[in-house]
């Protein structure tokens, strides 16, 4: 193994390393921007109804004991949010 830890005789192209590094950074920036925009829309009350219902339900989650309980609560929140959105859609028709 050479001093860089890449194995015997293998040379990694520095341009490839830079490209991968920038791709990871760009992906993280896009993900953070997307989350920021969603929260901004929710704050300004422009978010779709189902997202507001889901967020309020998740925020009201009691102290959980296990991951299973948390997942069960979130799936129930999603069901309620979808039901509310479907009810609204039916009333608009």
C-alpha positions in Angstrom: 0.0 0.0 0.0 1.4 3.4 -0.9 1.6 6.3 1.6 -1.8 7.7 0.4 -3.6 4.5 1.3 -4.9 3.7 -2.2 -3.4 0.3 -2.7 -0.3 -1.0 -4.5 0.5 1.0 -7.6 -2.9 2.6 -8.0 -2.8 6.3 -8.7 -6.0 8.2 -8.3 -6.5 11.0 -10.8 -6.5 14.3 -8.8 -9.1 15.8 -11.2 -11.4 12.9 -10.5 -11.0 13.5 -6.7 -11.8 17.2 -7.2 -14.8 16.4 -9.4 -16.3 14.0 -6.8 -15.6 16.4 -4.0 -17.4 19.3 -5.9 -20.3 17.0 -6.8 -20.8 16.1 -3.1 -20.6 19.8 -2.1 -23.1 20.8 -4.9 -25.5 18.0 -3.9 -25.4 19.2 -0.2 -26.0 22.8 -1.3 -29.0 21.8 -3.4 -30.5 19.7 -0.6 -30.0 22.5 1.9 -31.5 25.1 -0.4 -34.5 22.8 -1.1 -35.2 22.3 2.6 -34.8 26.1 3.1 -37.3 26.9 0.4 -39.8 24.4 1.8 -39.6 25.9 5.3 -39.8 29.4 3.9 -43.0 28.5 2.0 -44.4 26.9 5.2 -43.5 30.0 7.2 -45.2 32.3 4.7 -48.2 29.9 4.7 -47.9 29.2 0.9 -47.3 25.5 1.5 -49.9 23.0 0.2 -52.5 22.0 2.8 -51.2 18.5 3.1 -47.7 19.7 4.0 -49.1 22.1 6.7 -51.2 19.4 8.2 -48.4 16.9 8.1 -45.9 19.3 9.7 -48.4 20.3 12.4 -49.1 16.7 13.2 -45.4 15.7 13.3 -44.7 18.8 15.6 -47.3 17.6 18.0 -45.7 14.2 18.4 -45.4 13.1 22.0 -42.2 11.9 23.5 -41.4 8.6 21.7 -39.9 5.6 23.3 -38.9 3.8 20.1 -38.2 4.3 16.4 -41.2 2.1 15.7 -43.5 4.5 17.5 -42.1 7.5 15.7 -42.6 5.8 12.3 -46.1 4.8 13.3 -46.9 8.4 14.3 -45.4 9.9 11.1 -47.4 7.4 8.9 -50.6 8.4 10.7 -49.7 12.0 10.1 -49.3 11.3 6.4 -52.6 9.5 6.3 -54.4 12.5 7.9 -52.6 15.0 5.6 -53.6 13.0 2.5 -57.2 12.7 3.7 -57.5 16.4 4.3 -56.0 17.2 0.9 -58.5 14.8 -0.8 -61.4 16.3 1.1 -60.3 19.8 -0.1 -59.9 18.6 -3.7 -63.4 17.0 -3.6 -64.9 20.3 -2.3 -63.3 22.3 -5.1 -64.8 20.1 -7.8 
